[in-house]
């Protein structure tokens, strides 16, 4: 199985310089900092996240042996490039069970009044 290299060629020199200068962070460190699983961070590197304009934003990283390395600066660039909206465009807000029940009761009342159902 061929895995796509997550780093972008235009960010490679910057990332390499940042890592050499000591601004190194591992997938596990990012996962702990962000409160997510290491596999999620790995997906950020390989597949990225939607940028809100039809493209994707990937976390730049370099593999050294078995360890993937990136920099805190690359992580800041990645997070900064993501859209600031809390929910994806077009996605309905999440309703609580009580809100769903109120809306269902309102819809039933409307059907009874309008159509006699």
N, C-alpha and C positions, 0 to 999 in steps of 0.2 A: 504494500500500500504506500503510495507516494503522498507525503505531507507537504503542503505548501509552506514555504518559509514565511513567517509572519512579519519579518522586518521589511521596511520599504527602502529602496536603494537611496532615496534622497535623504533619509534620516539616519542611515547607517554611519556615516562619518561623525555626525553629532553624537549619536548614541555611543559609539566606540570611545570617543573622546571623554564623554561623561563617565563611562564606566572606568576608564583608565585613571581619571581624576578622582576616583573613589566614590562616585555617586551611584553605587551599585545596590540593587534590590532584587530579591529572588521572587519567584511566583508565590512561594509559601509566605514570604514577608508581606507581599501585597494582599494575599488572601486574608491574613490575620488583620492587617490594617483596615481593609475594606469590609471585613465581616462576611466574607463569601468563601466558597470552596476553591481550592487550587485549580480544579478542572474548569471553573468559570473563568478564571484569569487566563488559563491556557486557550480557551475559546476566544477570549478578547484578542489574543495574539493571532490566532489562526483565522477566525471568521470576522472578528470585529463586531461592532454594534452599529445599528442604523444611525446615520448622521442627520436625519430629518429632511434631507434633500434628495433622497433616492440612492445615496452612496453609503459607504460603510467606513467607520473609523476603526483602525486596528492599533493595538498597543505594540509599539516597536520593541523588539527583543533580539538578543543574540544568544545562540546556544554555545556553551562552553562545556564540552564533554556531555554529561547527562543533565547538566543544569542550565536552565534558561535564565538569562540575566537581562535586566533592563535598568533604567535609572529612574530616580524620583522625578527628574525633569521630564522624562518621556511619559511617566504616569500622569504628571500635571498636564502635559500637552494632550494626552488621550482624553482625560476627563474634561478638559477645557473645550475640546472639539465636539463633545456630545451636546445634543440639544438640551435646553434647560427646562423643557416642559416635563411635568410630572407624569403625564400619560401620553402615549403615542398619539399622533394626530389621527382623529377619526375614531379613537377608541372611546366607548362610553365610560363614564365614571363608575366606579364600583359602588353598588348599592348595598345597604345593610339589609338583613332579613326584614326588619320592621318597615323600612322604606318600600321594599318589594310588596309587602302585604298591604300597605296603604295604597300603593298604586294599583294593585289588583282589585281592591275594594272599590276604588274610584272608577276603574274601567268597567266593573260589573254594574255599578250604579248607572253609568252612562249608557250601557247596553240596554238595561231595563227601561230607562227613561226614553231613550231614542227609538228602540226597536221592540220594546215589550217583551224582551227575553227574560 
